[in-house]
Amino acid sequence: MSAVFGVLISLAAIVLVWRFVASLVQPGQPAEPIDAEPIDDPFSRVPAFRKKPPRGRSGAMALAEPDDDPPADCLPPRR
């Protein structure tokens, strides 16, 4: 019984190695031809760099603008 398991494990290892080597040797999918469609802008398919927003306190933003008028319960003016 243990000989059968040894043969099955060996066979599975051989199949996995064979598939790996075959995937390395086989050519991949062909690339799109360059002349498939005329491109006016050569940089049209280049992704734009997007800067990540700052995190933490430097990225905090105000939810409401502060009022310009002083509130009624302010301290009285100095003499």
N, C-alpha and C positions, 0 to 999 in steps of 0.2 A: 504494500500500500504506500509506503514512504517512497518507493522507487517511482511510482506513478506521479506523486507530487513533485519529485525532483525533476522528472521529465517535463511535466507541465510548466514548472517555473522556468526551466531552461528554454523551452519552446517560446514562452511569453517574452523572455529577455531577448531571444534572437529576433522575434518579430518586431519588437520595439526598436532594436538597433537597426534592423533592415529598413524600417519605415523612416527613421531619422536620416540614415545615409541616403536613401532615395529622395527625401525632401531637399537635401543639400545639393544633389546632383541634378535634379530636374530644374529646368528653367522656370522662372516665375512668369506671371502674366505679362504680356507685352504692354509697353507704355503707349499712350495715345500719340498718334502721329502729330508732328508739329504743324503741318500744313492742313490740319483738319478744319480749322476755322480761322479766318484772318483776325488778328488781334491788333486793334489800334493802339492801345496802351500796353507796353511790355510789362508794366508793373501792376496791371489790374488784378492779377491773381496772387500778388504778394500780400500776406496779411499785415494789417497795420498794427504798430506797437501800441498797446493800451496800458497806460500807467495805472497801477493799483492805487486805490485811495489809501491815505494814511490811516493807521489804526491807533486806538488808545485815545489819550487826551488831545493829541494833535489833530485827530480826525473829527473831534466833536464839533457840532455846529449848532447855532442858536435855532430854537424852534419858533420863537416869536421875537419881533423887534422890541427893544425897550422903549418905554414912553418918554417923549421929550419933556412933557409937563411934569413938574415935581408933584408928588402926591400931597394931599391936604394935611396929612399928619406928620409933616416934616418938622424938624426943629425950628424954633423961631430964629429970625436973623440976629446976628450978633450986634451989640451996641458999639 
